[in-house]
Amino acid sequence: DNETLERVAVTGGEPEQLASAFFDGVFDAEGSTVVWGDDSEETINAWEQGATTRTILASLGVFDSPDDVALHGSDVYWVSGGFGCDELFSVPLAGGEKRRVSYGYTGVDWIADTDSHMYLVGDAVWSAPLP
């Protein structure tokens, strides 16, 4: 079912519905927060433990579906683009304006973060310093 956010104990058991949300894309989780990029709605979303609905953090443009997302501290990062020019964006988890962090990448499939950099892996491996 891609219309609910659910969790299951690592020891098994029945799924527990946490919130109503549409999932069609990439996601990341840290602590009690889940973030995801929705390919069909072209949005970046978040859910915090205790919430009954998602929060839409950013609306993306047509054909800007995120290729991957990463939760880093108090910001959500994602890479999107196409036609040979992927871009790295971020938005505060608390809400606010999306920011373009860097650009000029090709074929990015996934991103990963360290304390100081975001790594983008695609046609090559790039690193972008985090603000």
N, C-alpha and C positions, 0 to 999 in steps of 0.2 A: 504494500500500500504506500503510494508516494504522496499521500495527503496528510500524513501525521508524522510528527517527530516522536519516536519511541525509544525506550531503552530496555535492555535485557541484562540481567546480572551476568557477570563473566562465568559464574557457576551454572548458568542456565536458568530456565524457568519461562514464565509467560511474559510477553512484551508488555510494558507499561506505557500507555499513551501520555505524553508530556504536553504536547501542544498541537494545534492544527496548523499545518504548514505544507506548502507544496514544494516537493524536492524534485529537481531535475537538473542536477549538475554536481559540481565539486564541493567538498566540504572539509573543514578542519575543526578540531575541538581542543580546548585547553581548560582544565579545571571544570567549572560548571557552565562554561560557555561553548555554544556550537555556532559556527559561522558557515555560510554556504553561498555559493553563486548559483542563481537559478537561470538556466539557459533559456527556458521558455518565457519567463517574465522579464529577463534581462535585468535582474536586481542582485544586490549584495544584501544578505539577510543575517540576523543574529537572533539567538534565543539564549536567555539566561535562566538558570534553574529557578523555579518558582513562577515563571511567566506562563501564561496560558496561550499566548500568541507570539508570533515572530515580530521582530522590528526590522523594517526595511531601512537599511543604512544608506544605500545609494541606488539610484536608477541609472541604468546604462543606456547607451544609444543602440540603435538598430545594428545588428551584426557585431555587437560588442560583448557577446557572451564570454564570461570568464573561463580561461583555460585551467586555472588553478587558483586557490585562495590559501592564505596563511594568516593565522592569528598571532600577532607579535605584540605582547604587552597590552597597551590600550588602543592599538590600531589594527585594522584588518587590511591586508594587502592582497591584491589580485593582479593577474596579468591577463590582458585581453588585446585584441587587435586582429590582425590578419593581413593578407595581401603583402606579406613580407615585412611588416612593421608592428611588432608586438610592443606594448607599453605596460609599465608597472605603475599601478595606482594604489592609493591608500585612502582610508576614511577612518575617523575616530570611532571607536566602539560606542562611545557615548552619543554619537551623532554629529553631524556637521557636513562641511563641504568635502567632496572627493578631491584628491590632489594627484596630479601626475608626478610620480617620483622620478622616473627615468624612462627612456624609450630607445628604440633602435635595435630591438632583438628580433630574431626570426625563429619560427617554429617552436616556441616555448611550450613544453608539455607540463612541466611542474616547477614549483618554487619551494624553497626551504629557507629558514632563517637561522641566524646565529645572533649573538648579542649585538653585533655591529653591522652585519650585512644580510642582504637578501640574495640568495643564489637562484639563478634562473637556468634551467636546463632545457635545451632544445637542440637546434642545429649545432650548438656549441654550449659551453658553460660560461656564464657571466656572473659577476658579482656587482651589486649596487649597494653603496653605503646607506645605512639607515639614518634618517634625520635624528 
